[in-house]
Amino acid sequence: MRITAVTCVKNEGPFLLEWIAFNRLLGVTDFLFYSNDCTDGTDALLDALAARGGVRHLPNPAEGRNYQMEALKDAARQPLVKSADWVWIADVDEFLNIHVGDHTIPALIAACGDPQAISVTFQFFANCWVEAFADRPVIEQFTRSHNPDLWCDQSAIEVKSLVRADFPLQYYGAHRPFFRNDLPRARWPDWRDGSGRPVPPKFLTAATPRRIRKFPAHGARRFATLNHYALRSLDSYLVKNDRGDVNRENRDFDDVYWRERNDPAWEDRSIGRYRPALRAAMDELLDDPEISALHRACVDAHIARRDALMANPDYAAMYAHLRALPTYPPAEQALIDELELEG
């Protein structure tokens, strides 16, 4: 089975080897990376990995602000995607945690009955009071999240999707594929959630903006969860805030983004099942002297950027502000404040 992972990156160098090694453990055979405006050595590391096979690195084709959607439009035309049995579109801070069989994507597909698409629900992992960046696997460092069925005050949570080659594709979205509005009902795809259940009809057809990329999370993670490490350490979050993201140029993440995702109420160490194999796979990559040196250069650049930002009073103040925030999502904090006022 050929499984191609597609992703967009900007200054993600310190985290690339973990993500590639982890996804190979899941059964991903090929990677298509799009990069833009990298200053930390991400592009050089990707080029070296591409020279060794299994990785394709392309410049992001976007001419405007919408980097990810332009890249996905291009990806649909790439041989690595067109020849794949399945396509997995995700970001480098997202890790597919499979709970069935041998914990691989083929096991997930089999558990779901080999549908044409599988959409797996996010679980947002908190910062876990980690301040300093450490060059060690992210999945080891961050083990707490919100209640998996409830994020902030929302029972519907976003997803990312695996797409089979025969899906009646109109275009790939960042969270899910789309098919034509005029497609006859008899040709609508067989589409399942992370428990193997049919996805809700309004999500399937993108009937409303509210249901384009999310559906109720309750009961949706029996076979798989998508662990999202959007915050990582405070150091890395500072660098992330400086660089923006691959979706919109010059986008800043304010404290609402942090507060919504920094809810440590729930402990979940289930992804730890992959740790021994992941460490061995990463060590194998790092045994290559060139790959090891390029990875180290990315790590050094990440730390140097952190140091430069902390010398800026505005960033230092932001760092201190985030460190001092309570670990309650805004909606929960508002309720606490309201109850205290009533009391």
FENVEN-V318149 format. One record per run of one state. SS is the DSSP state (H for helix, E for strand, L for the rest). FROM is the first residue (numbers start at 1). LEN is the number of residues. If there is no record, write none. Layout:
SS_FROM_LEN / SS_FROM_LEN
//
This chain:
L_1_2 / E_3_7 / L_10_3 / H_13_14 / L_27_3 / E_30_6 / L_36_6 / H_42_10 / L_52_3 / E_55_5 / L_60_7 / H_67_9 / L_76_3 / H_79_4 / L_83_3 / E_86_4 / L_90_4 / E_94_5 / L_99_6 / H_105_7 / L_112_5 / E_117_9 / L_126_12 / H_138_4 / L_142_2 / E_144_2 / L_146_5 / E_151_1 / L_152_2 / E_154_1 / L_155_1 / E_156_9 / L_165_6 / E_171_2 / L_173_4 / E_177_2 / L_179_6 / H_185_3 / L_188_3 / E_191_3 / L_194_4 / E_198_1 / L_199_2 / H_201_4 / L_205_4 / H_209_3 / L_212_2 / E_214_3 / L_217_7 / E_224_5 / L_229_5 / H_234_10 / L_244_11 / H_255_7 / L_262_4 / E_266_2 / L_268_2 / H_270_17 / L_287_2 / H_289_22 / L_311_2 / H_313_12 / L_325_5 / H_330_13 / L_343_1
//
